[in-house]
Amino acid sequence: MNINIDLLLHGNFEEFLKQVELGAIDKGKGMKAVINSEMPKYIYEFAKNIKGVNLEKLTNAIVKTQDGEYIYLFAKNIKGANLEKITDTIIETKNAETIYLFAKNVEGLNLEKLTKAIIETKNTYYINLFIKNVEGANLKKITDTIIETEDGNYIYKFAKDIEGANIEELTNAVIRTNNASCIYLFAMDIKSANLEKLTDGIIETQYGEYIYRFAKDIKGANLEKLTNAIIAIKDVRYISLFAKDIKNVNKEMLLAELEKIKANERVKQIQEKESNLVTLKRTLQEEKYKKIVNNQNKSSQFNQSINSGISRTL
């Protein structure tokens, strides 16, 4: 029977597989047709259903498709597949779900590589599942790696989303980033965090907006420390908001500091005006002097010209 391989492959794939199994279609020609199709489903199903195929060629073909779902299925269900090559391809997808499922369901993998890859996705949902469900996953190592990124937002999300995370270490780490918004969010959402440390951390940022928001929104924050901090940075807008919006603070001290800052600003403006006047006066004097010197030079040149003319006449 003369069978059109390509026509059958794309028209009725199940019948195509059946004909290969029966030997009506040469196994080698069938595999070549499947590989040339570049269809991940065909490559996977061929490897799964046809015995005695060249797994190296089929592995290369499935990897070439860059289809994370079928590459994962290939590695999971096809015995003898090149797991090292497939691992690298799975990592290259940068897809957290695919990396997680691959690590969870396929045996004999390079867990160190996959741990690094799942961390680089910054997807805390799948990192959490990775830690919980992947045999051999090391929470401490993953935490240390997250901290080493010095990415305040990532550290905050990790502390918020990962069960059993070391909150003390992550608190210290988020403070070291000096990222005011992340320190504020950490204090807002991580209830077991050390509030005193976070208060000192937000103060060290010297960021008026977040010192104000920290005092306003974080229950139990040290208002005395935060009041002194907002005064120290001399931010008129947030000192005003501090006095207006936050209860149980020393409003008299805040308002007195506002008046002091405003008075200093007035003095500074007066001094700047006086300095500008002195500079202007000096500039006018210099210009006047230059004009006099210039006129004297012109007069001298004129006299020299006259004397020269008289000398030639005589």
Buried (B, 14 or more C-beta within 10 A) or exposed (E): EEBEBEEBBEEEBEEBBBBBBEEEBBBEEBBEBBBEBEBBBBBBBBBBEBEEBBBEBBBBBBBBBEBBBBBBBBBBEBEEBBBEBBBBBBBEBEBBBBBBBBBBBBEEBBBEBBBBBBBBBBBBBBBBBBBEEBEEBBBEEBBEBBBEBBBBBBBBBBBBBBEEBBBEBBBBBBBEBBBBBBBBBBBBEBEEBBBEBBBBBBBEBBBBBBBBBBBBEBEEBBBEBBBEBBBEBBBEEBBBBBBEEBEEBBBEBBEEBBEEBEEEEEEEEEEEEEEEEEEEEEEEEEEEEEEEEEEEEEEEEEEEEEEEEEEEEE
